[in-house]
Amino acid sequence: MELQVEQLCKSYRRKEALREVSFTLRKGIYGLLGENGAGKSTLMRLLATVDFPTRGSIRCDGKDIFQMDEEYRSFIGYMPQNYSVYPGFTARDFLEYMGVLKGIPKEKLKSRIDEVLEFVNLSDAAGRKVKTFSGGMKRRIGIAQAIINDPKILILDEPTAGLDPKERIRFSNIISDMGKDKIVLLSTHIVSDIEAIAGGLVVIKKGEILETGNVDALVQKVKGQVWEAVVRQEAYQRLRKERSVIHLKQMGKEVQVRFVGEKYADENCPSTEMNLVEPTLEDYYIFAGGREEMGGGFS
């Protein structure tokens, strides 16, 4: 299966949320990265046919998804960043309701609900009202409703928001397991979550695509440009104005800092320690966000 986005534009009155967005997704897990307001949620709403583009097209195996209508919706799963559930619904009631909306035959629905509840580790909570669930449990029931129809395309907007580390790991494992035979696109501010499970990446900034590609290949673009150093406070104040600082840790009169760019040299206040380190996706993302022009595509 292939999902092809071509010159996609979306405007809201005078605001252009997306401009000439183009990329192609095939089977696998893809991360969607961008700052707040970059257009990530708008793009996902269009891919889920919740909203319509101003211009451009989205095609699934060559067919326009908006012309496919119910056929397309029958094999997508969508988890928006914010979704609500009727307070009186139990987990099972909610999934039954969503299953009916998605056209799952009644004779198959009960067994399918049992399957997805077990998959997201909520079997023991099937009879509990969703309003009593923790944040992590609500996220998992969100995944359950998204996969109740066994979708071929799964769109997840900020799925790990508000989860504690243990729930994030569990959630990432669930998504990773599903990526074997589906197109999965997930948006998150937690870059390490994408690095752990995604094979591809779409970077978006101010409604435009900065770059797309294989995660490992993109990370290697900043190899040789990521440094960790321990510098004096005066040197750090100058360094942060000249380099993209990723992390820092105050150490009394000195600062331990990780930055991307050329090696920093300050003759008046030399570093006590500066080492070239292996880059991460976060390093690449900070580096990419600071560049004005980028291009590329999935191989």
ABEGO torsion letter per residue (X at the ends): XBBBBBGBBBBBEABBABBGBBBBBBBEBBBBBEBBGAGAAAAAAAAAGABBBABEBBBBGGBBAAAAEAAAAAABBBBBABBBBBAABBAAAAAAAAAAAAGBBAAAAAAAAAAAAAAAGAAAAAABBAAABBAAAAAAAAAAAAAAAGBABBBBBGAABGBBAAAAAAAAAAAAAAAAABBBBBBBABAAAAAAABABBBBBBGGBBABBEBAAAAAAAABGABBBBBBBAAAAAAAAAABBBABBBBBEABBBBBBBEBBBBBAABBBABBBBBBBBAAAAAAAAAABABBBEBBX
